[in-house]
């Protein structure tokens, strides 16, 4: 499923957050700030679809406008139905309740919605070529197997398996599938305001590439940095590659700060981050993805956690516990 469209109301008392959300920077104009061919084609299709709806489906447009919640004024285009939110849900708080969303069923597909355009644009011609090679008279019918295999790999890459999210207090789950390639100490992190520990996860092209929230958190800040596309196993990729920095704060006291970093790789060229400052996300909730091989980092306050994984270990997003917070003696975490 895509991120829930919840507005953050500032809690009172015990769960009051200690930080205020930072406005989204100008270089994040959509959930996929790096753009891309499929992204451009989807936006063009959206313009055509909205023209059709306004011209021929006026009753539908009026009905959806009546059911719409939130404010669509910050969106870069008209928000006529939930499909128009796919790439701007991080800058627009308009949404529909699930019962009023005629496209909510797409969240239950075994494929991630952020990759449906890539799947359609890639697999359709490949399967057509494969069918033609296998069904039409040809001295080399086996050639149809190759495009069919490539189409199957595309479907496999954008798969969206369900995960069993642990619910024990203080647990921090993996933000990505892959292999732990680094656990290192950071002497001081400005956002965490102290020493930190960084857990780096390498995602090969065969891993699920959906990113998930490590804990129930309030989104404080997003920072997008354009960059290179070095191999994610190269240590320089951490500082030179395109990345999305996500500053979070746990929703319950003592409101610890944590960071998730999405880092592109040699093949991965598109980072998706579908959350916005001020939004609250649940542990294990989908927050975005990196399309093809990449790296994801989880940065935690060093003095408050116990790391539960080791380098070389394989982990699953939203399911594998990477670390646990120490529970304060007097002010326990709910």
KOLPAFI-841489 format. One record per residue (C-alpha): residue number from 1; x, y negated, z. Coordinates in Angstrom, 1 decimal. Layout:
% residues N
<n:NUM, px:X, py:Y, pz:Z> .
...
//
This chain:
% residues 334
<n:1, px:0.0, py:0.0, pz:0.0> .
<n:2, px:1.0, py:-3.6, pz:-0.5> .
<n:3, px:1.5, py:-5.9, pz:2.5> .
<n:4, px:-1.6, py:-6.7, pz:4.4> .
<n:5, px:-2.8, py:-10.3, pz:3.9> .
<n:6, px:-2.8, py:-11.5, pz:7.5> .
<n:7, px:-2.2, py:-15.0, pz:8.6> .
<n:8, px:-0.1, py:-15.3, pz:11.8> .
<n:9, px:-2.0, py:-16.9, pz:14.6> .
<n:10, px:0.4, py:-18.0, pz:17.4> .
<n:11, px:-0.3, py:-15.6, pz:20.3> .
<n:12, px:-0.5, py:-16.9, pz:23.8> .
<n:13, px:1.0, py:-15.7, pz:27.0> .
<n:14, px:3.1, py:-12.6, pz:27.0> .
<n:15, px:3.3, py:-12.2, pz:23.2> .
<n:16, px:3.9, py:-15.9, pz:22.3> .
<n:17, px:6.7, py:-16.0, pz:19.7> .
<n:18, px:9.9, py:-17.9, pz:20.5> .
<n:19, px:10.6, py:-19.1, pz:17.0> .
<n:20, px:8.7, py:-21.1, pz:14.4> .
<n:21, px:8.5, py:-19.9, pz:10.8> .
<n:22, px:10.7, py:-21.7, pz:8.3> .
<n:23, px:9.0, py:-22.9, pz:5.1> .
<n:24, px:9.8, py:-20.8, pz:2.0> .
<n:25, px:12.7, py:-22.3, pz:0.0> .
<n:26, px:12.1, py:-23.6, pz:-3.5> .
<n:27, px:14.2, py:-20.9, pz:-5.2> .
<n:28, px:11.6, py:-18.3, pz:-4.2> .
<n:29, px:8.7, py:-19.1, pz:-6.6> .
<n:30, px:7.3, py:-15.5, pz:-6.5> .
<n:31, px:7.8, py:-12.1, pz:-4.9> .
<n:32, px:10.3, py:-11.3, pz:-7.7> .
<n:33, px:12.5, py:-14.5, pz:-7.9> .
<n:34, px:15.0, py:-12.9, pz:-10.2> .
<n:35, px:12.3, py:-12.7, pz:-13.0> .
<n:36, px:12.8, py:-10.0, pz:-15.7> .
<n:37, px:11.2, py:-8.8, pz:-18.9> .
<n:38, px:8.4, py:-6.8, pz:-17.4> .
<n:39, px:7.7, py:-9.6, pz:-15.0> .
<n:40, px:7.4, py:-12.1, pz:-17.9> .
<n:41, px:5.2, py:-9.8, pz:-19.9> .
<n:42, px:2.9, py:-9.3, pz:-16.9> .
<n:43, px:2.6, py:-13.1, pz:-16.4> .
<n:44, px:1.7, py:-13.5, pz:-20.0> .
<n:45, px:-0.9, py:-10.7, pz:-19.8> .
<n:46, px:-2.3, py:-12.4, pz:-16.7> .
<n:47, px:-2.9, py:-15.7, pz:-18.6> .
<n:48, px:-4.7, py:-13.8, pz:-21.3> .
<n:49, px:-6.8, py:-11.9, pz:-18.8> .
<n:50, px:-7.8, py:-15.1, pz:-16.9> .
<n:51, px:-8.8, py:-16.7, pz:-20.2> .
<n:52, px:-11.0, py:-13.7, pz:-21.0> .
<n:53, px:-12.6, py:-13.7, pz:-17.6> .
<n:54, px:-13.4, py:-17.4, pz:-17.6> .
<n:55, px:-14.8, py:-17.2, pz:-21.1> .
<n:56, px:-16.8, py:-14.0, pz:-21.0> .
<n:57, px:-17.1, py:-12.9, pz:-17.3> .
<n:58, px:-18.4, py:-16.1, pz:-15.6> .
<n:59, px:-20.6, py:-14.2, pz:-13.2> .
<n:60, px:-17.7, py:-11.9, pz:-12.1> .
<n:61, px:-15.5, py:-15.0, pz:-11.6> .
<n:62, px:-18.1, py:-16.7, pz:-9.5> .
<n:63, px:-18.7, py:-13.6, pz:-7.4> .
<n:64, px:-15.0, py:-13.1, pz:-6.7> .
<n:65, px:-14.6, py:-16.7, pz:-5.8> .
<n:66, px:-17.4, py:-16.4, pz:-3.2> .
<n:67, px:-15.7, py:-13.3, pz:-1.7> .
<n:68, px:-12.2, py:-14.7, pz:-1.7> .
<n:69, px:-10.7, py:-15.6, pz:1.7> .
<n:70, px:-7.8, py:-18.0, pz:2.4> .
<n:71, px:-6.5, py:-20.9, pz:0.4> .
<n:72, px:-5.4, py:-20.4, pz:-3.3> .
<n:73, px:-4.2, py:-24.0, pz:-3.8> .
<n:74, px:-0.4, py:-23.1, pz:-3.4> .
<n:75, px:-0.6, py:-20.5, pz:-6.2> .
<n:76, px:1.1, py:-21.3, pz:-9.5> .
<n:77, px:-2.0, py:-20.2, pz:-11.4> .
<n:78, px:-5.7, py:-19.7, pz:-10.9> .
<n:79, px:-6.6, py:-16.8, pz:-8.5> .
<n:80, px:-9.7, py:-15.3, pz:-10.1> .
<n:81, px:-9.4, py:-11.8, pz:-8.7> .
<n:82, px:-6.9, py:-9.7, pz:-6.6> .
<n:83, px:-4.7, py:-8.9, pz:-9.6> .
<n:84, px:-3.6, py:-12.6, pz:-9.7> .
<n:85, px:-2.0, py:-12.2, pz:-6.3> .
<n:86, px:0.6, py:-9.6, pz:-7.3> .
<n:87, px:3.5, py:-11.9, pz:-7.8> .
<n:88, px:2.5, py:-14.9, pz:-5.7> .
<n:89, px:1.2, py:-13.4, pz:-2.5> .
<n:90, px:4.3, py:-14.7, pz:-0.7> .
<n:91, px:3.4, py:-18.4, pz:-1.5> .
<n:92, px:-0.4, py:-18.1, pz:-1.4> .
<n:93, px:-2.6, py:-16.9, pz:1.5> .
<n:94, px:-5.6, py:-16.2, pz:-0.6> .
<n:95, px:-6.9, py:-12.6, pz:-0.3> .
<n:96, px:-9.9, py:-10.3, pz:-0.4> .
<n:97, px:-11.0, py:-7.8, pz:2.1> .
<n:98, px:-10.4, py:-4.2, pz:1.0> .
<n:99, px:-14.2, py:-3.6, pz:0.6> .
<n:100, px:-14.4, py:-6.6, pz:-1.8> .
<n:101, px:-11.4, py:-5.7, pz:-3.8> .
<n:102, px:-12.4, py:-3.8, pz:-7.0> .
<n:103, px:-8.7, py:-2.9, pz:-7.5> .
<n:104, px:-7.9, py:-1.7, pz:-4.0> .
<n:105, px:-7.8, py:1.9, pz:-5.3> .
<n:106, px:-4.4, py:1.1, pz:-6.9> .
<n:107, px:-2.9, py:1.0, pz:-3.4> .
<n:108, px:-3.6, py:4.7, pz:-3.2> .
<n:109, px:-1.8, py:5.7, pz:-6.3> .
<n:110, px:1.3, py:7.8, pz:-5.9> .
<n:111, px:3.2, py:5.0, pz:-7.7> .
<n:112, px:4.2, py:1.6, pz:-6.2> .
<n:113, px:2.1, py:-1.3, pz:-7.6> .
<n:114, px:5.2, py:-3.5, pz:-8.2> .
<n:115, px:6.4, py:-0.9, pz:-10.7> .
<n:116, px:3.2, py:-0.2, pz:-12.6> .
<n:117, px:4.1, py:-2.5, pz:-15.5> .
<n:118, px:7.5, py:-0.8, pz:-15.9> .
<n:119, px:5.9, py:2.6, pz:-15.8> .
<n:120, px:3.4, py:1.7, pz:-18.5> .
<n:121, px:5.8, py:-0.1, pz:-20.7> .
<n:122, px:8.4, py:2.6, pz:-20.5> .
<n:123, px:6.5, py:5.9, pz:-20.4> .
<n:124, px:3.9, py:5.1, pz:-23.0> .
<n:125, px:6.2, py:4.8, pz:-26.0> .
<n:126, px:8.4, py:7.6, pz:-24.7> .
<n:127, px:5.5, py:10.0, pz:-24.3> .
<n:128, px:4.2, py:9.0, pz:-27.7> .
<n:129, px:7.6, py:9.8, pz:-29.3> .
<n:130, px:7.7, py:13.1, pz:-27.4> .
<n:131, px:4.2, py:14.1, pz:-28.5> .
<n:132, px:5.0, py:13.3, pz:-32.1> .
<n:133, px:8.3, py:15.3, pz:-32.0> .
<n:134, px:6.6, py:18.3, pz:-30.4> .
<n:135, px:3.3, py:18.3, pz:-32.3> .
<n:136, px:4.3, py:17.2, pz:-35.8> .
<n:137, px:6.2, py:19.5, pz:-38.2> .
<n:138, px:9.9, py:19.0, pz:-37.5> .
<n:139, px:13.0, py:21.1, pz:-37.8> .
<n:140, px:14.0, py:19.8, pz:-34.3> .
<n:141, px:10.9, py:19.9, pz:-32.1> .
<n:142, px:13.1, py:20.2, pz:-29.0> .
<n:143, px:14.1, py:16.5, pz:-29.4> .
<n:144, px:10.7, py:15.7, pz:-27.9> .
<n:145, px:12.0, py:17.0, pz:-24.5> .
<n:146, px:14.5, py:14.1, pz:-24.1> .
<n:147, px:12.0, py:11.2, pz:-24.1> .
<n:148, px:9.6, py:13.2, pz:-22.0> .
<n:149, px:12.4, py:13.7, pz:-19.5> .
<n:150, px:13.2, py:10.0, pz:-19.4> .
<n:151, px:9.5, py:9.2, pz:-18.9> .
<n:152, px:9.4, py:11.7, pz:-16.0> .
<n:153, px:12.5, py:10.0, pz:-14.4> .
<n:154, px:10.8, py:6.7, pz:-14.6> .
<n:155, px:7.7, py:8.0, pz:-12.9> .
<n:156, px:9.9, py:9.7, pz:-10.3> .
<n:157, px:11.7, py:6.4, pz:-9.5> .
<n:158, px:8.6, py:4.4, pz:-8.9> .
<n:159, px:7.0, py:7.1, pz:-6.7> .
<n:160, px:5.2, py:6.0, pz:-3.5> .
<n:161, px:5.2, py:8.8, pz:-1.0> .
<n:162, px:3.3, py:8.5, pz:2.3> .
<n:163, px:5.4, py:8.3, pz:5.5> .
<n:164, px:4.7, py:9.2, pz:9.1> .
<n:165, px:5.7, py:6.1, pz:11.1> .
<n:166, px:6.9, py:6.9, pz:14.7> .
<n:167, px:5.0, py:4.9, pz:17.3> .
<n:168, px:7.3, py:5.1, pz:20.4> .
<n:169, px:8.1, py:1.7, pz:22.0> .
<n:170, px:11.4, py:0.1, pz:20.9> .
<n:171, px:12.1, py:2.3, pz:17.9> .
<n:172, px:13.5, py:0.7, pz:14.8> .
<n:173, px:12.9, py:2.7, pz:11.6> .
<n:174, px:14.9, py:2.6, pz:8.4> .
<n:175, px:14.0, py:-0.2, pz:6.0> .
<n:176, px:15.0, py:2.0, pz:3.0> .
<n:177, px:15.6, py:5.5, pz:1.8> .
<n:178, px:19.1, py:6.5, pz:1.2> .
<n:179, px:22.5, py:7.4, pz:2.8> .
<n:180, px:24.1, py:5.5, pz:5.7> .
<n:181, px:27.3, py:4.2, pz:4.2> .
<n:182, px:28.4, py:1.7, pz:6.9> .
<n:183, px:27.9, py:0.9, pz:10.5> .
<n:184, px:29.9, py:-2.1, pz:11.5> .
<n:185, px:30.0, py:-4.7, pz:14.2> .
<n:186, px:29.6, py:-8.4, pz:13.5> .
<n:187, px:31.3, py:-10.7, pz:16.0> .
<n:188, px:28.6, py:-13.4, pz:15.7> .
<n:189, px:25.5, py:-13.8, pz:13.6> .
<n:190, px:23.9, py:-17.3, pz:13.5> .
<n:191, px:20.3, py:-16.1, pz:13.2> .
<n:192, px:20.7, py:-13.4, pz:15.9> .
<n:193, px:22.7, py:-15.9, pz:18.0> .
<n:194, px:25.3, py:-13.5, pz:19.1> .
<n:195, px:27.2, py:-10.3, pz:18.2> .
<n:196, px:25.3, py:-7.9, pz:15.9> .
<n:197, px:25.6, py:-4.4, pz:14.4> .
<n:198, px:25.0, py:-3.9, pz:10.7> .
<n:199, px:23.7, py:-0.6, pz:9.3> .
<n:200, px:24.1, py:-0.3, pz:5.6> .
<n:201, px:22.0, py:2.1, pz:3.5> .
<n:202, px:22.9, py:3.0, pz:-0.1> .
<n:203, px:20.0, py:3.8, pz:-2.4> .
<n:204, px:20.9, py:5.9, pz:-5.5> .
<n:205, px:18.6, py:5.9, pz:-8.5> .
<n:206, px:17.0, py:9.1, pz:-7.2> .
<n:207, px:15.9, py:7.6, pz:-3.9> .
<n:208, px:12.5, py:5.9, pz:-3.2> .
<n:209, px:13.2, py:2.2, pz:-3.5> .
<n:210, px:10.3, py:0.8, pz:-1.4> .
<n:211, px:11.5, py:-1.3, pz:1.5> .
<n:212, px:9.6, py:-1.2, pz:4.8> .
<n:213, px:9.5, py:-3.3, pz:8.0> .
<n:214, px:11.7, py:-1.7, pz:10.7> .
<n:215, px:9.4, py:-2.9, pz:13.6> .
<n:216, px:6.3, py:-4.9, pz:14.2> .
<n:217, px:7.6, py:-8.4, pz:13.5> .
<n:218, px:6.8, py:-12.0, pz:12.7> .
<n:219, px:8.5, py:-13.1, pz:9.5> .
<n:220, px:10.6, py:-16.2, pz:10.4> .
<n:221, px:12.6, py:-17.0, pz:7.3> .
<n:222, px:13.5, py:-15.8, pz:3.8> .
<n:223, px:16.7, py:-16.7, pz:1.9> .
<n:224, px:17.2, py:-15.7, pz:-1.8> .
<n:225, px:20.6, py:-15.8, pz:-3.3> .
<n:226, px:21.2, py:-15.2, pz:-7.1> .
<n:227, px:24.4, py:-13.3, pz:-7.8> .
<n:228, px:26.2, py:-10.5, pz:-9.5> .
<n:229, px:25.3, py:-6.9, pz:-9.9> .
<n:230, px:28.3, py:-5.0, pz:-8.7> .
<n:231, px:28.0, py:-1.3, pz:-7.7> .
<n:232, px:26.3, py:-1.2, pz:-4.3> .
<n:233, px:29.1, py:1.1, pz:-3.0> .
<n:234, px:31.6, py:-1.7, pz:-3.6> .
<n:235, px:32.1, py:-3.6, pz:-0.4> .
<n:236, px:32.2, py:-6.9, pz:-2.4> .
<n:237, px:28.5, py:-6.3, pz:-3.4> .
<n:238, px:27.4, py:-7.4, pz:0.0> .
<n:239, px:28.7, py:-10.9, pz:-0.5> .
<n:240, px:28.6, py:-11.3, pz:-4.3> .
<n:241, px:25.4, py:-9.6, pz:-5.5> .
<n:242, px:21.9, py:-11.0, pz:-5.8> .
<n:243, px:20.2, py:-10.6, pz:-2.4> .
<n:244, px:17.2, py:-11.4, pz:-0.3> .
<n:245, px:17.8, py:-12.2, pz:3.4> .
<n:246, px:14.8, py:-11.6, pz:5.7> .
<n:247, px:14.8, py:-13.0, pz:9.2> .
<n:248, px:12.4, py:-11.3, pz:11.5> .
<n:249, px:11.4, py:-11.6, pz:15.2> .
<n:250, px:9.8, py:-8.7, pz:17.1> .
<n:251, px:6.2, py:-9.4, pz:18.0> .
<n:252, px:6.5, py:-8.5, pz:21.7> .
<n:253, px:8.8, py:-9.8, pz:24.4> .
<n:254, px:11.7, py:-10.4, pz:24.6> .
<n:255, px:11.2, py:-11.3, pz:20.9> .
<n:256, px:14.5, py:-10.0, pz:19.6> .
<n:257, px:15.7, py:-11.3, pz:16.2> .
<n:258, px:16.6, py:-8.8, pz:13.5> .
<n:259, px:17.5, py:-9.1, pz:9.8> .
<n:260, px:16.8, py:-7.0, pz:6.7> .
<n:261, px:18.9, py:-7.6, pz:3.6> .
<n:262, px:17.9, py:-6.4, pz:0.2> .
<n:263, px:21.0, py:-6.3, pz:-2.1> .
<n:264, px:20.9, py:-5.5, pz:-5.8> .
<n:265, px:23.2, py:-3.0, pz:-7.4> .
<n:266, px:24.9, py:-2.1, pz:-10.7> .
<n:267, px:21.6, py:-0.8, pz:-12.2> .
<n:268, px:19.1, py:-2.6, pz:-10.0> .
<n:269, px:18.4, py:-6.1, pz:-11.3> .
<n:270, px:15.1, py:-7.0, pz:-9.6> .
<n:271, px:14.4, py:-7.6, pz:-5.9> .
<n:272, px:10.8, py:-7.7, pz:-4.8> .
<n:273, px:10.0, py:-9.3, pz:-1.4> .
<n:274, px:6.2, py:-9.6, pz:-0.9> .
<n:275, px:6.1, py:-11.2, pz:2.5> .
<n:276, px:6.1, py:-14.8, pz:3.6> .
<n:277, px:7.1, py:-16.8, pz:6.7> .
<n:278, px:4.4, py:-16.8, pz:9.3> .
<n:279, px:3.1, py:-13.3, pz:8.3> .
<n:280, px:3.2, py:-10.5, pz:10.8> .
<n:281, px:4.1, py:-7.0, pz:9.5> .
<n:282, px:3.7, py:-3.7, pz:11.2> .
<n:283, px:6.4, py:-1.1, pz:11.7> .
<n:284, px:6.7, py:0.9, pz:8.5> .
<n:285, px:4.7, py:-1.5, pz:6.4> .
<n:286, px:5.8, py:-2.0, pz:2.8> .
<n:287, px:7.5, py:-5.3, pz:2.4> .
<n:288, px:9.0, py:-5.0, pz:-1.1> .
<n:289, px:11.4, py:-2.9, pz:-3.2> .
<n:290, px:14.6, py:-3.0, pz:-5.2> .
<n:291, px:14.2, py:-1.7, pz:-8.7> .
<n:292, px:16.9, py:1.0, pz:-9.3> .
<n:293, px:20.1, py:1.8, pz:-7.3> .
<n:294, px:20.9, py:-0.7, pz:-4.6> .
<n:295, px:21.7, py:-1.3, pz:-0.9> .
<n:296, px:19.6, py:-2.4, pz:2.1> .
<n:297, px:21.0, py:-3.5, pz:5.4> .
<n:298, px:19.5, py:-3.7, pz:8.9> .
<n:299, px:21.2, py:-6.1, pz:11.2> .
<n:300, px:20.5, py:-5.9, pz:15.0> .
<n:301, px:21.6, py:-7.6, pz:18.2> .
<n:302, px:24.5, py:-5.5, pz:19.3> .
<n:303, px:23.9, py:-5.7, pz:23.1> .
<n:304, px:20.3, py:-4.7, pz:22.9> .
<n:305, px:20.2, py:-1.5, pz:20.8> .
<n:306, px:21.5, py:2.0, pz:20.7> .
<n:307, px:22.3, py:3.2, pz:17.2> .
<n:308, px:20.8, py:6.7, pz:16.5> .
<n:309, px:22.4, py:7.5, pz:13.2> .
<n:310, px:25.9, py:8.1, pz:11.8> .
<n:311, px:27.6, py:7.3, pz:8.5> .
<n:312, px:26.8, py:9.9, pz:5.9> .
<n:313, px:23.4, py:10.6, pz:7.2> .
<n:314, px:20.4, py:10.6, pz:4.9> .
<n:315, px:17.4, py:8.5, pz:6.1> .
<n:316, px:13.8, py:7.8, pz:5.0> .
<n:317, px:12.2, py:4.4, pz:5.1> .
<n:318, px:9.5, py:3.9, pz:7.7> .
<n:319, px:10.2, py:7.4, pz:9.2> .
<n:320, px:13.8, py:7.8, pz:10.3> .
<n:321, px:14.7, py:6.0, pz:13.6> .
<n:322, px:17.9, py:4.1, pz:13.1> .
<n:323, px:18.1, py:2.6, pz:16.5> .
<n:324, px:16.2, py:1.9, pz:19.7> .
<n:325, px:16.0, py:-1.2, pz:21.8> .
<n:326, px:17.0, py:-1.1, pz:25.4> .
<n:327, px:13.8, py:-1.8, pz:27.5> .
<n:328, px:14.3, py:-4.7, pz:29.9> .
<n:329, px:14.1, py:-3.7, pz:33.6> .
<n:330, px:11.7, py:-6.4, pz:34.7> .
<n:331, px:9.9, py:-7.5, pz:31.5> .
<n:332, px:9.1, py:-4.3, pz:29.6> .
<n:333, px:8.2, py:-4.2, pz:25.9> .
<n:334, px:4.6, py:-3.2, pz:25.2> .
//
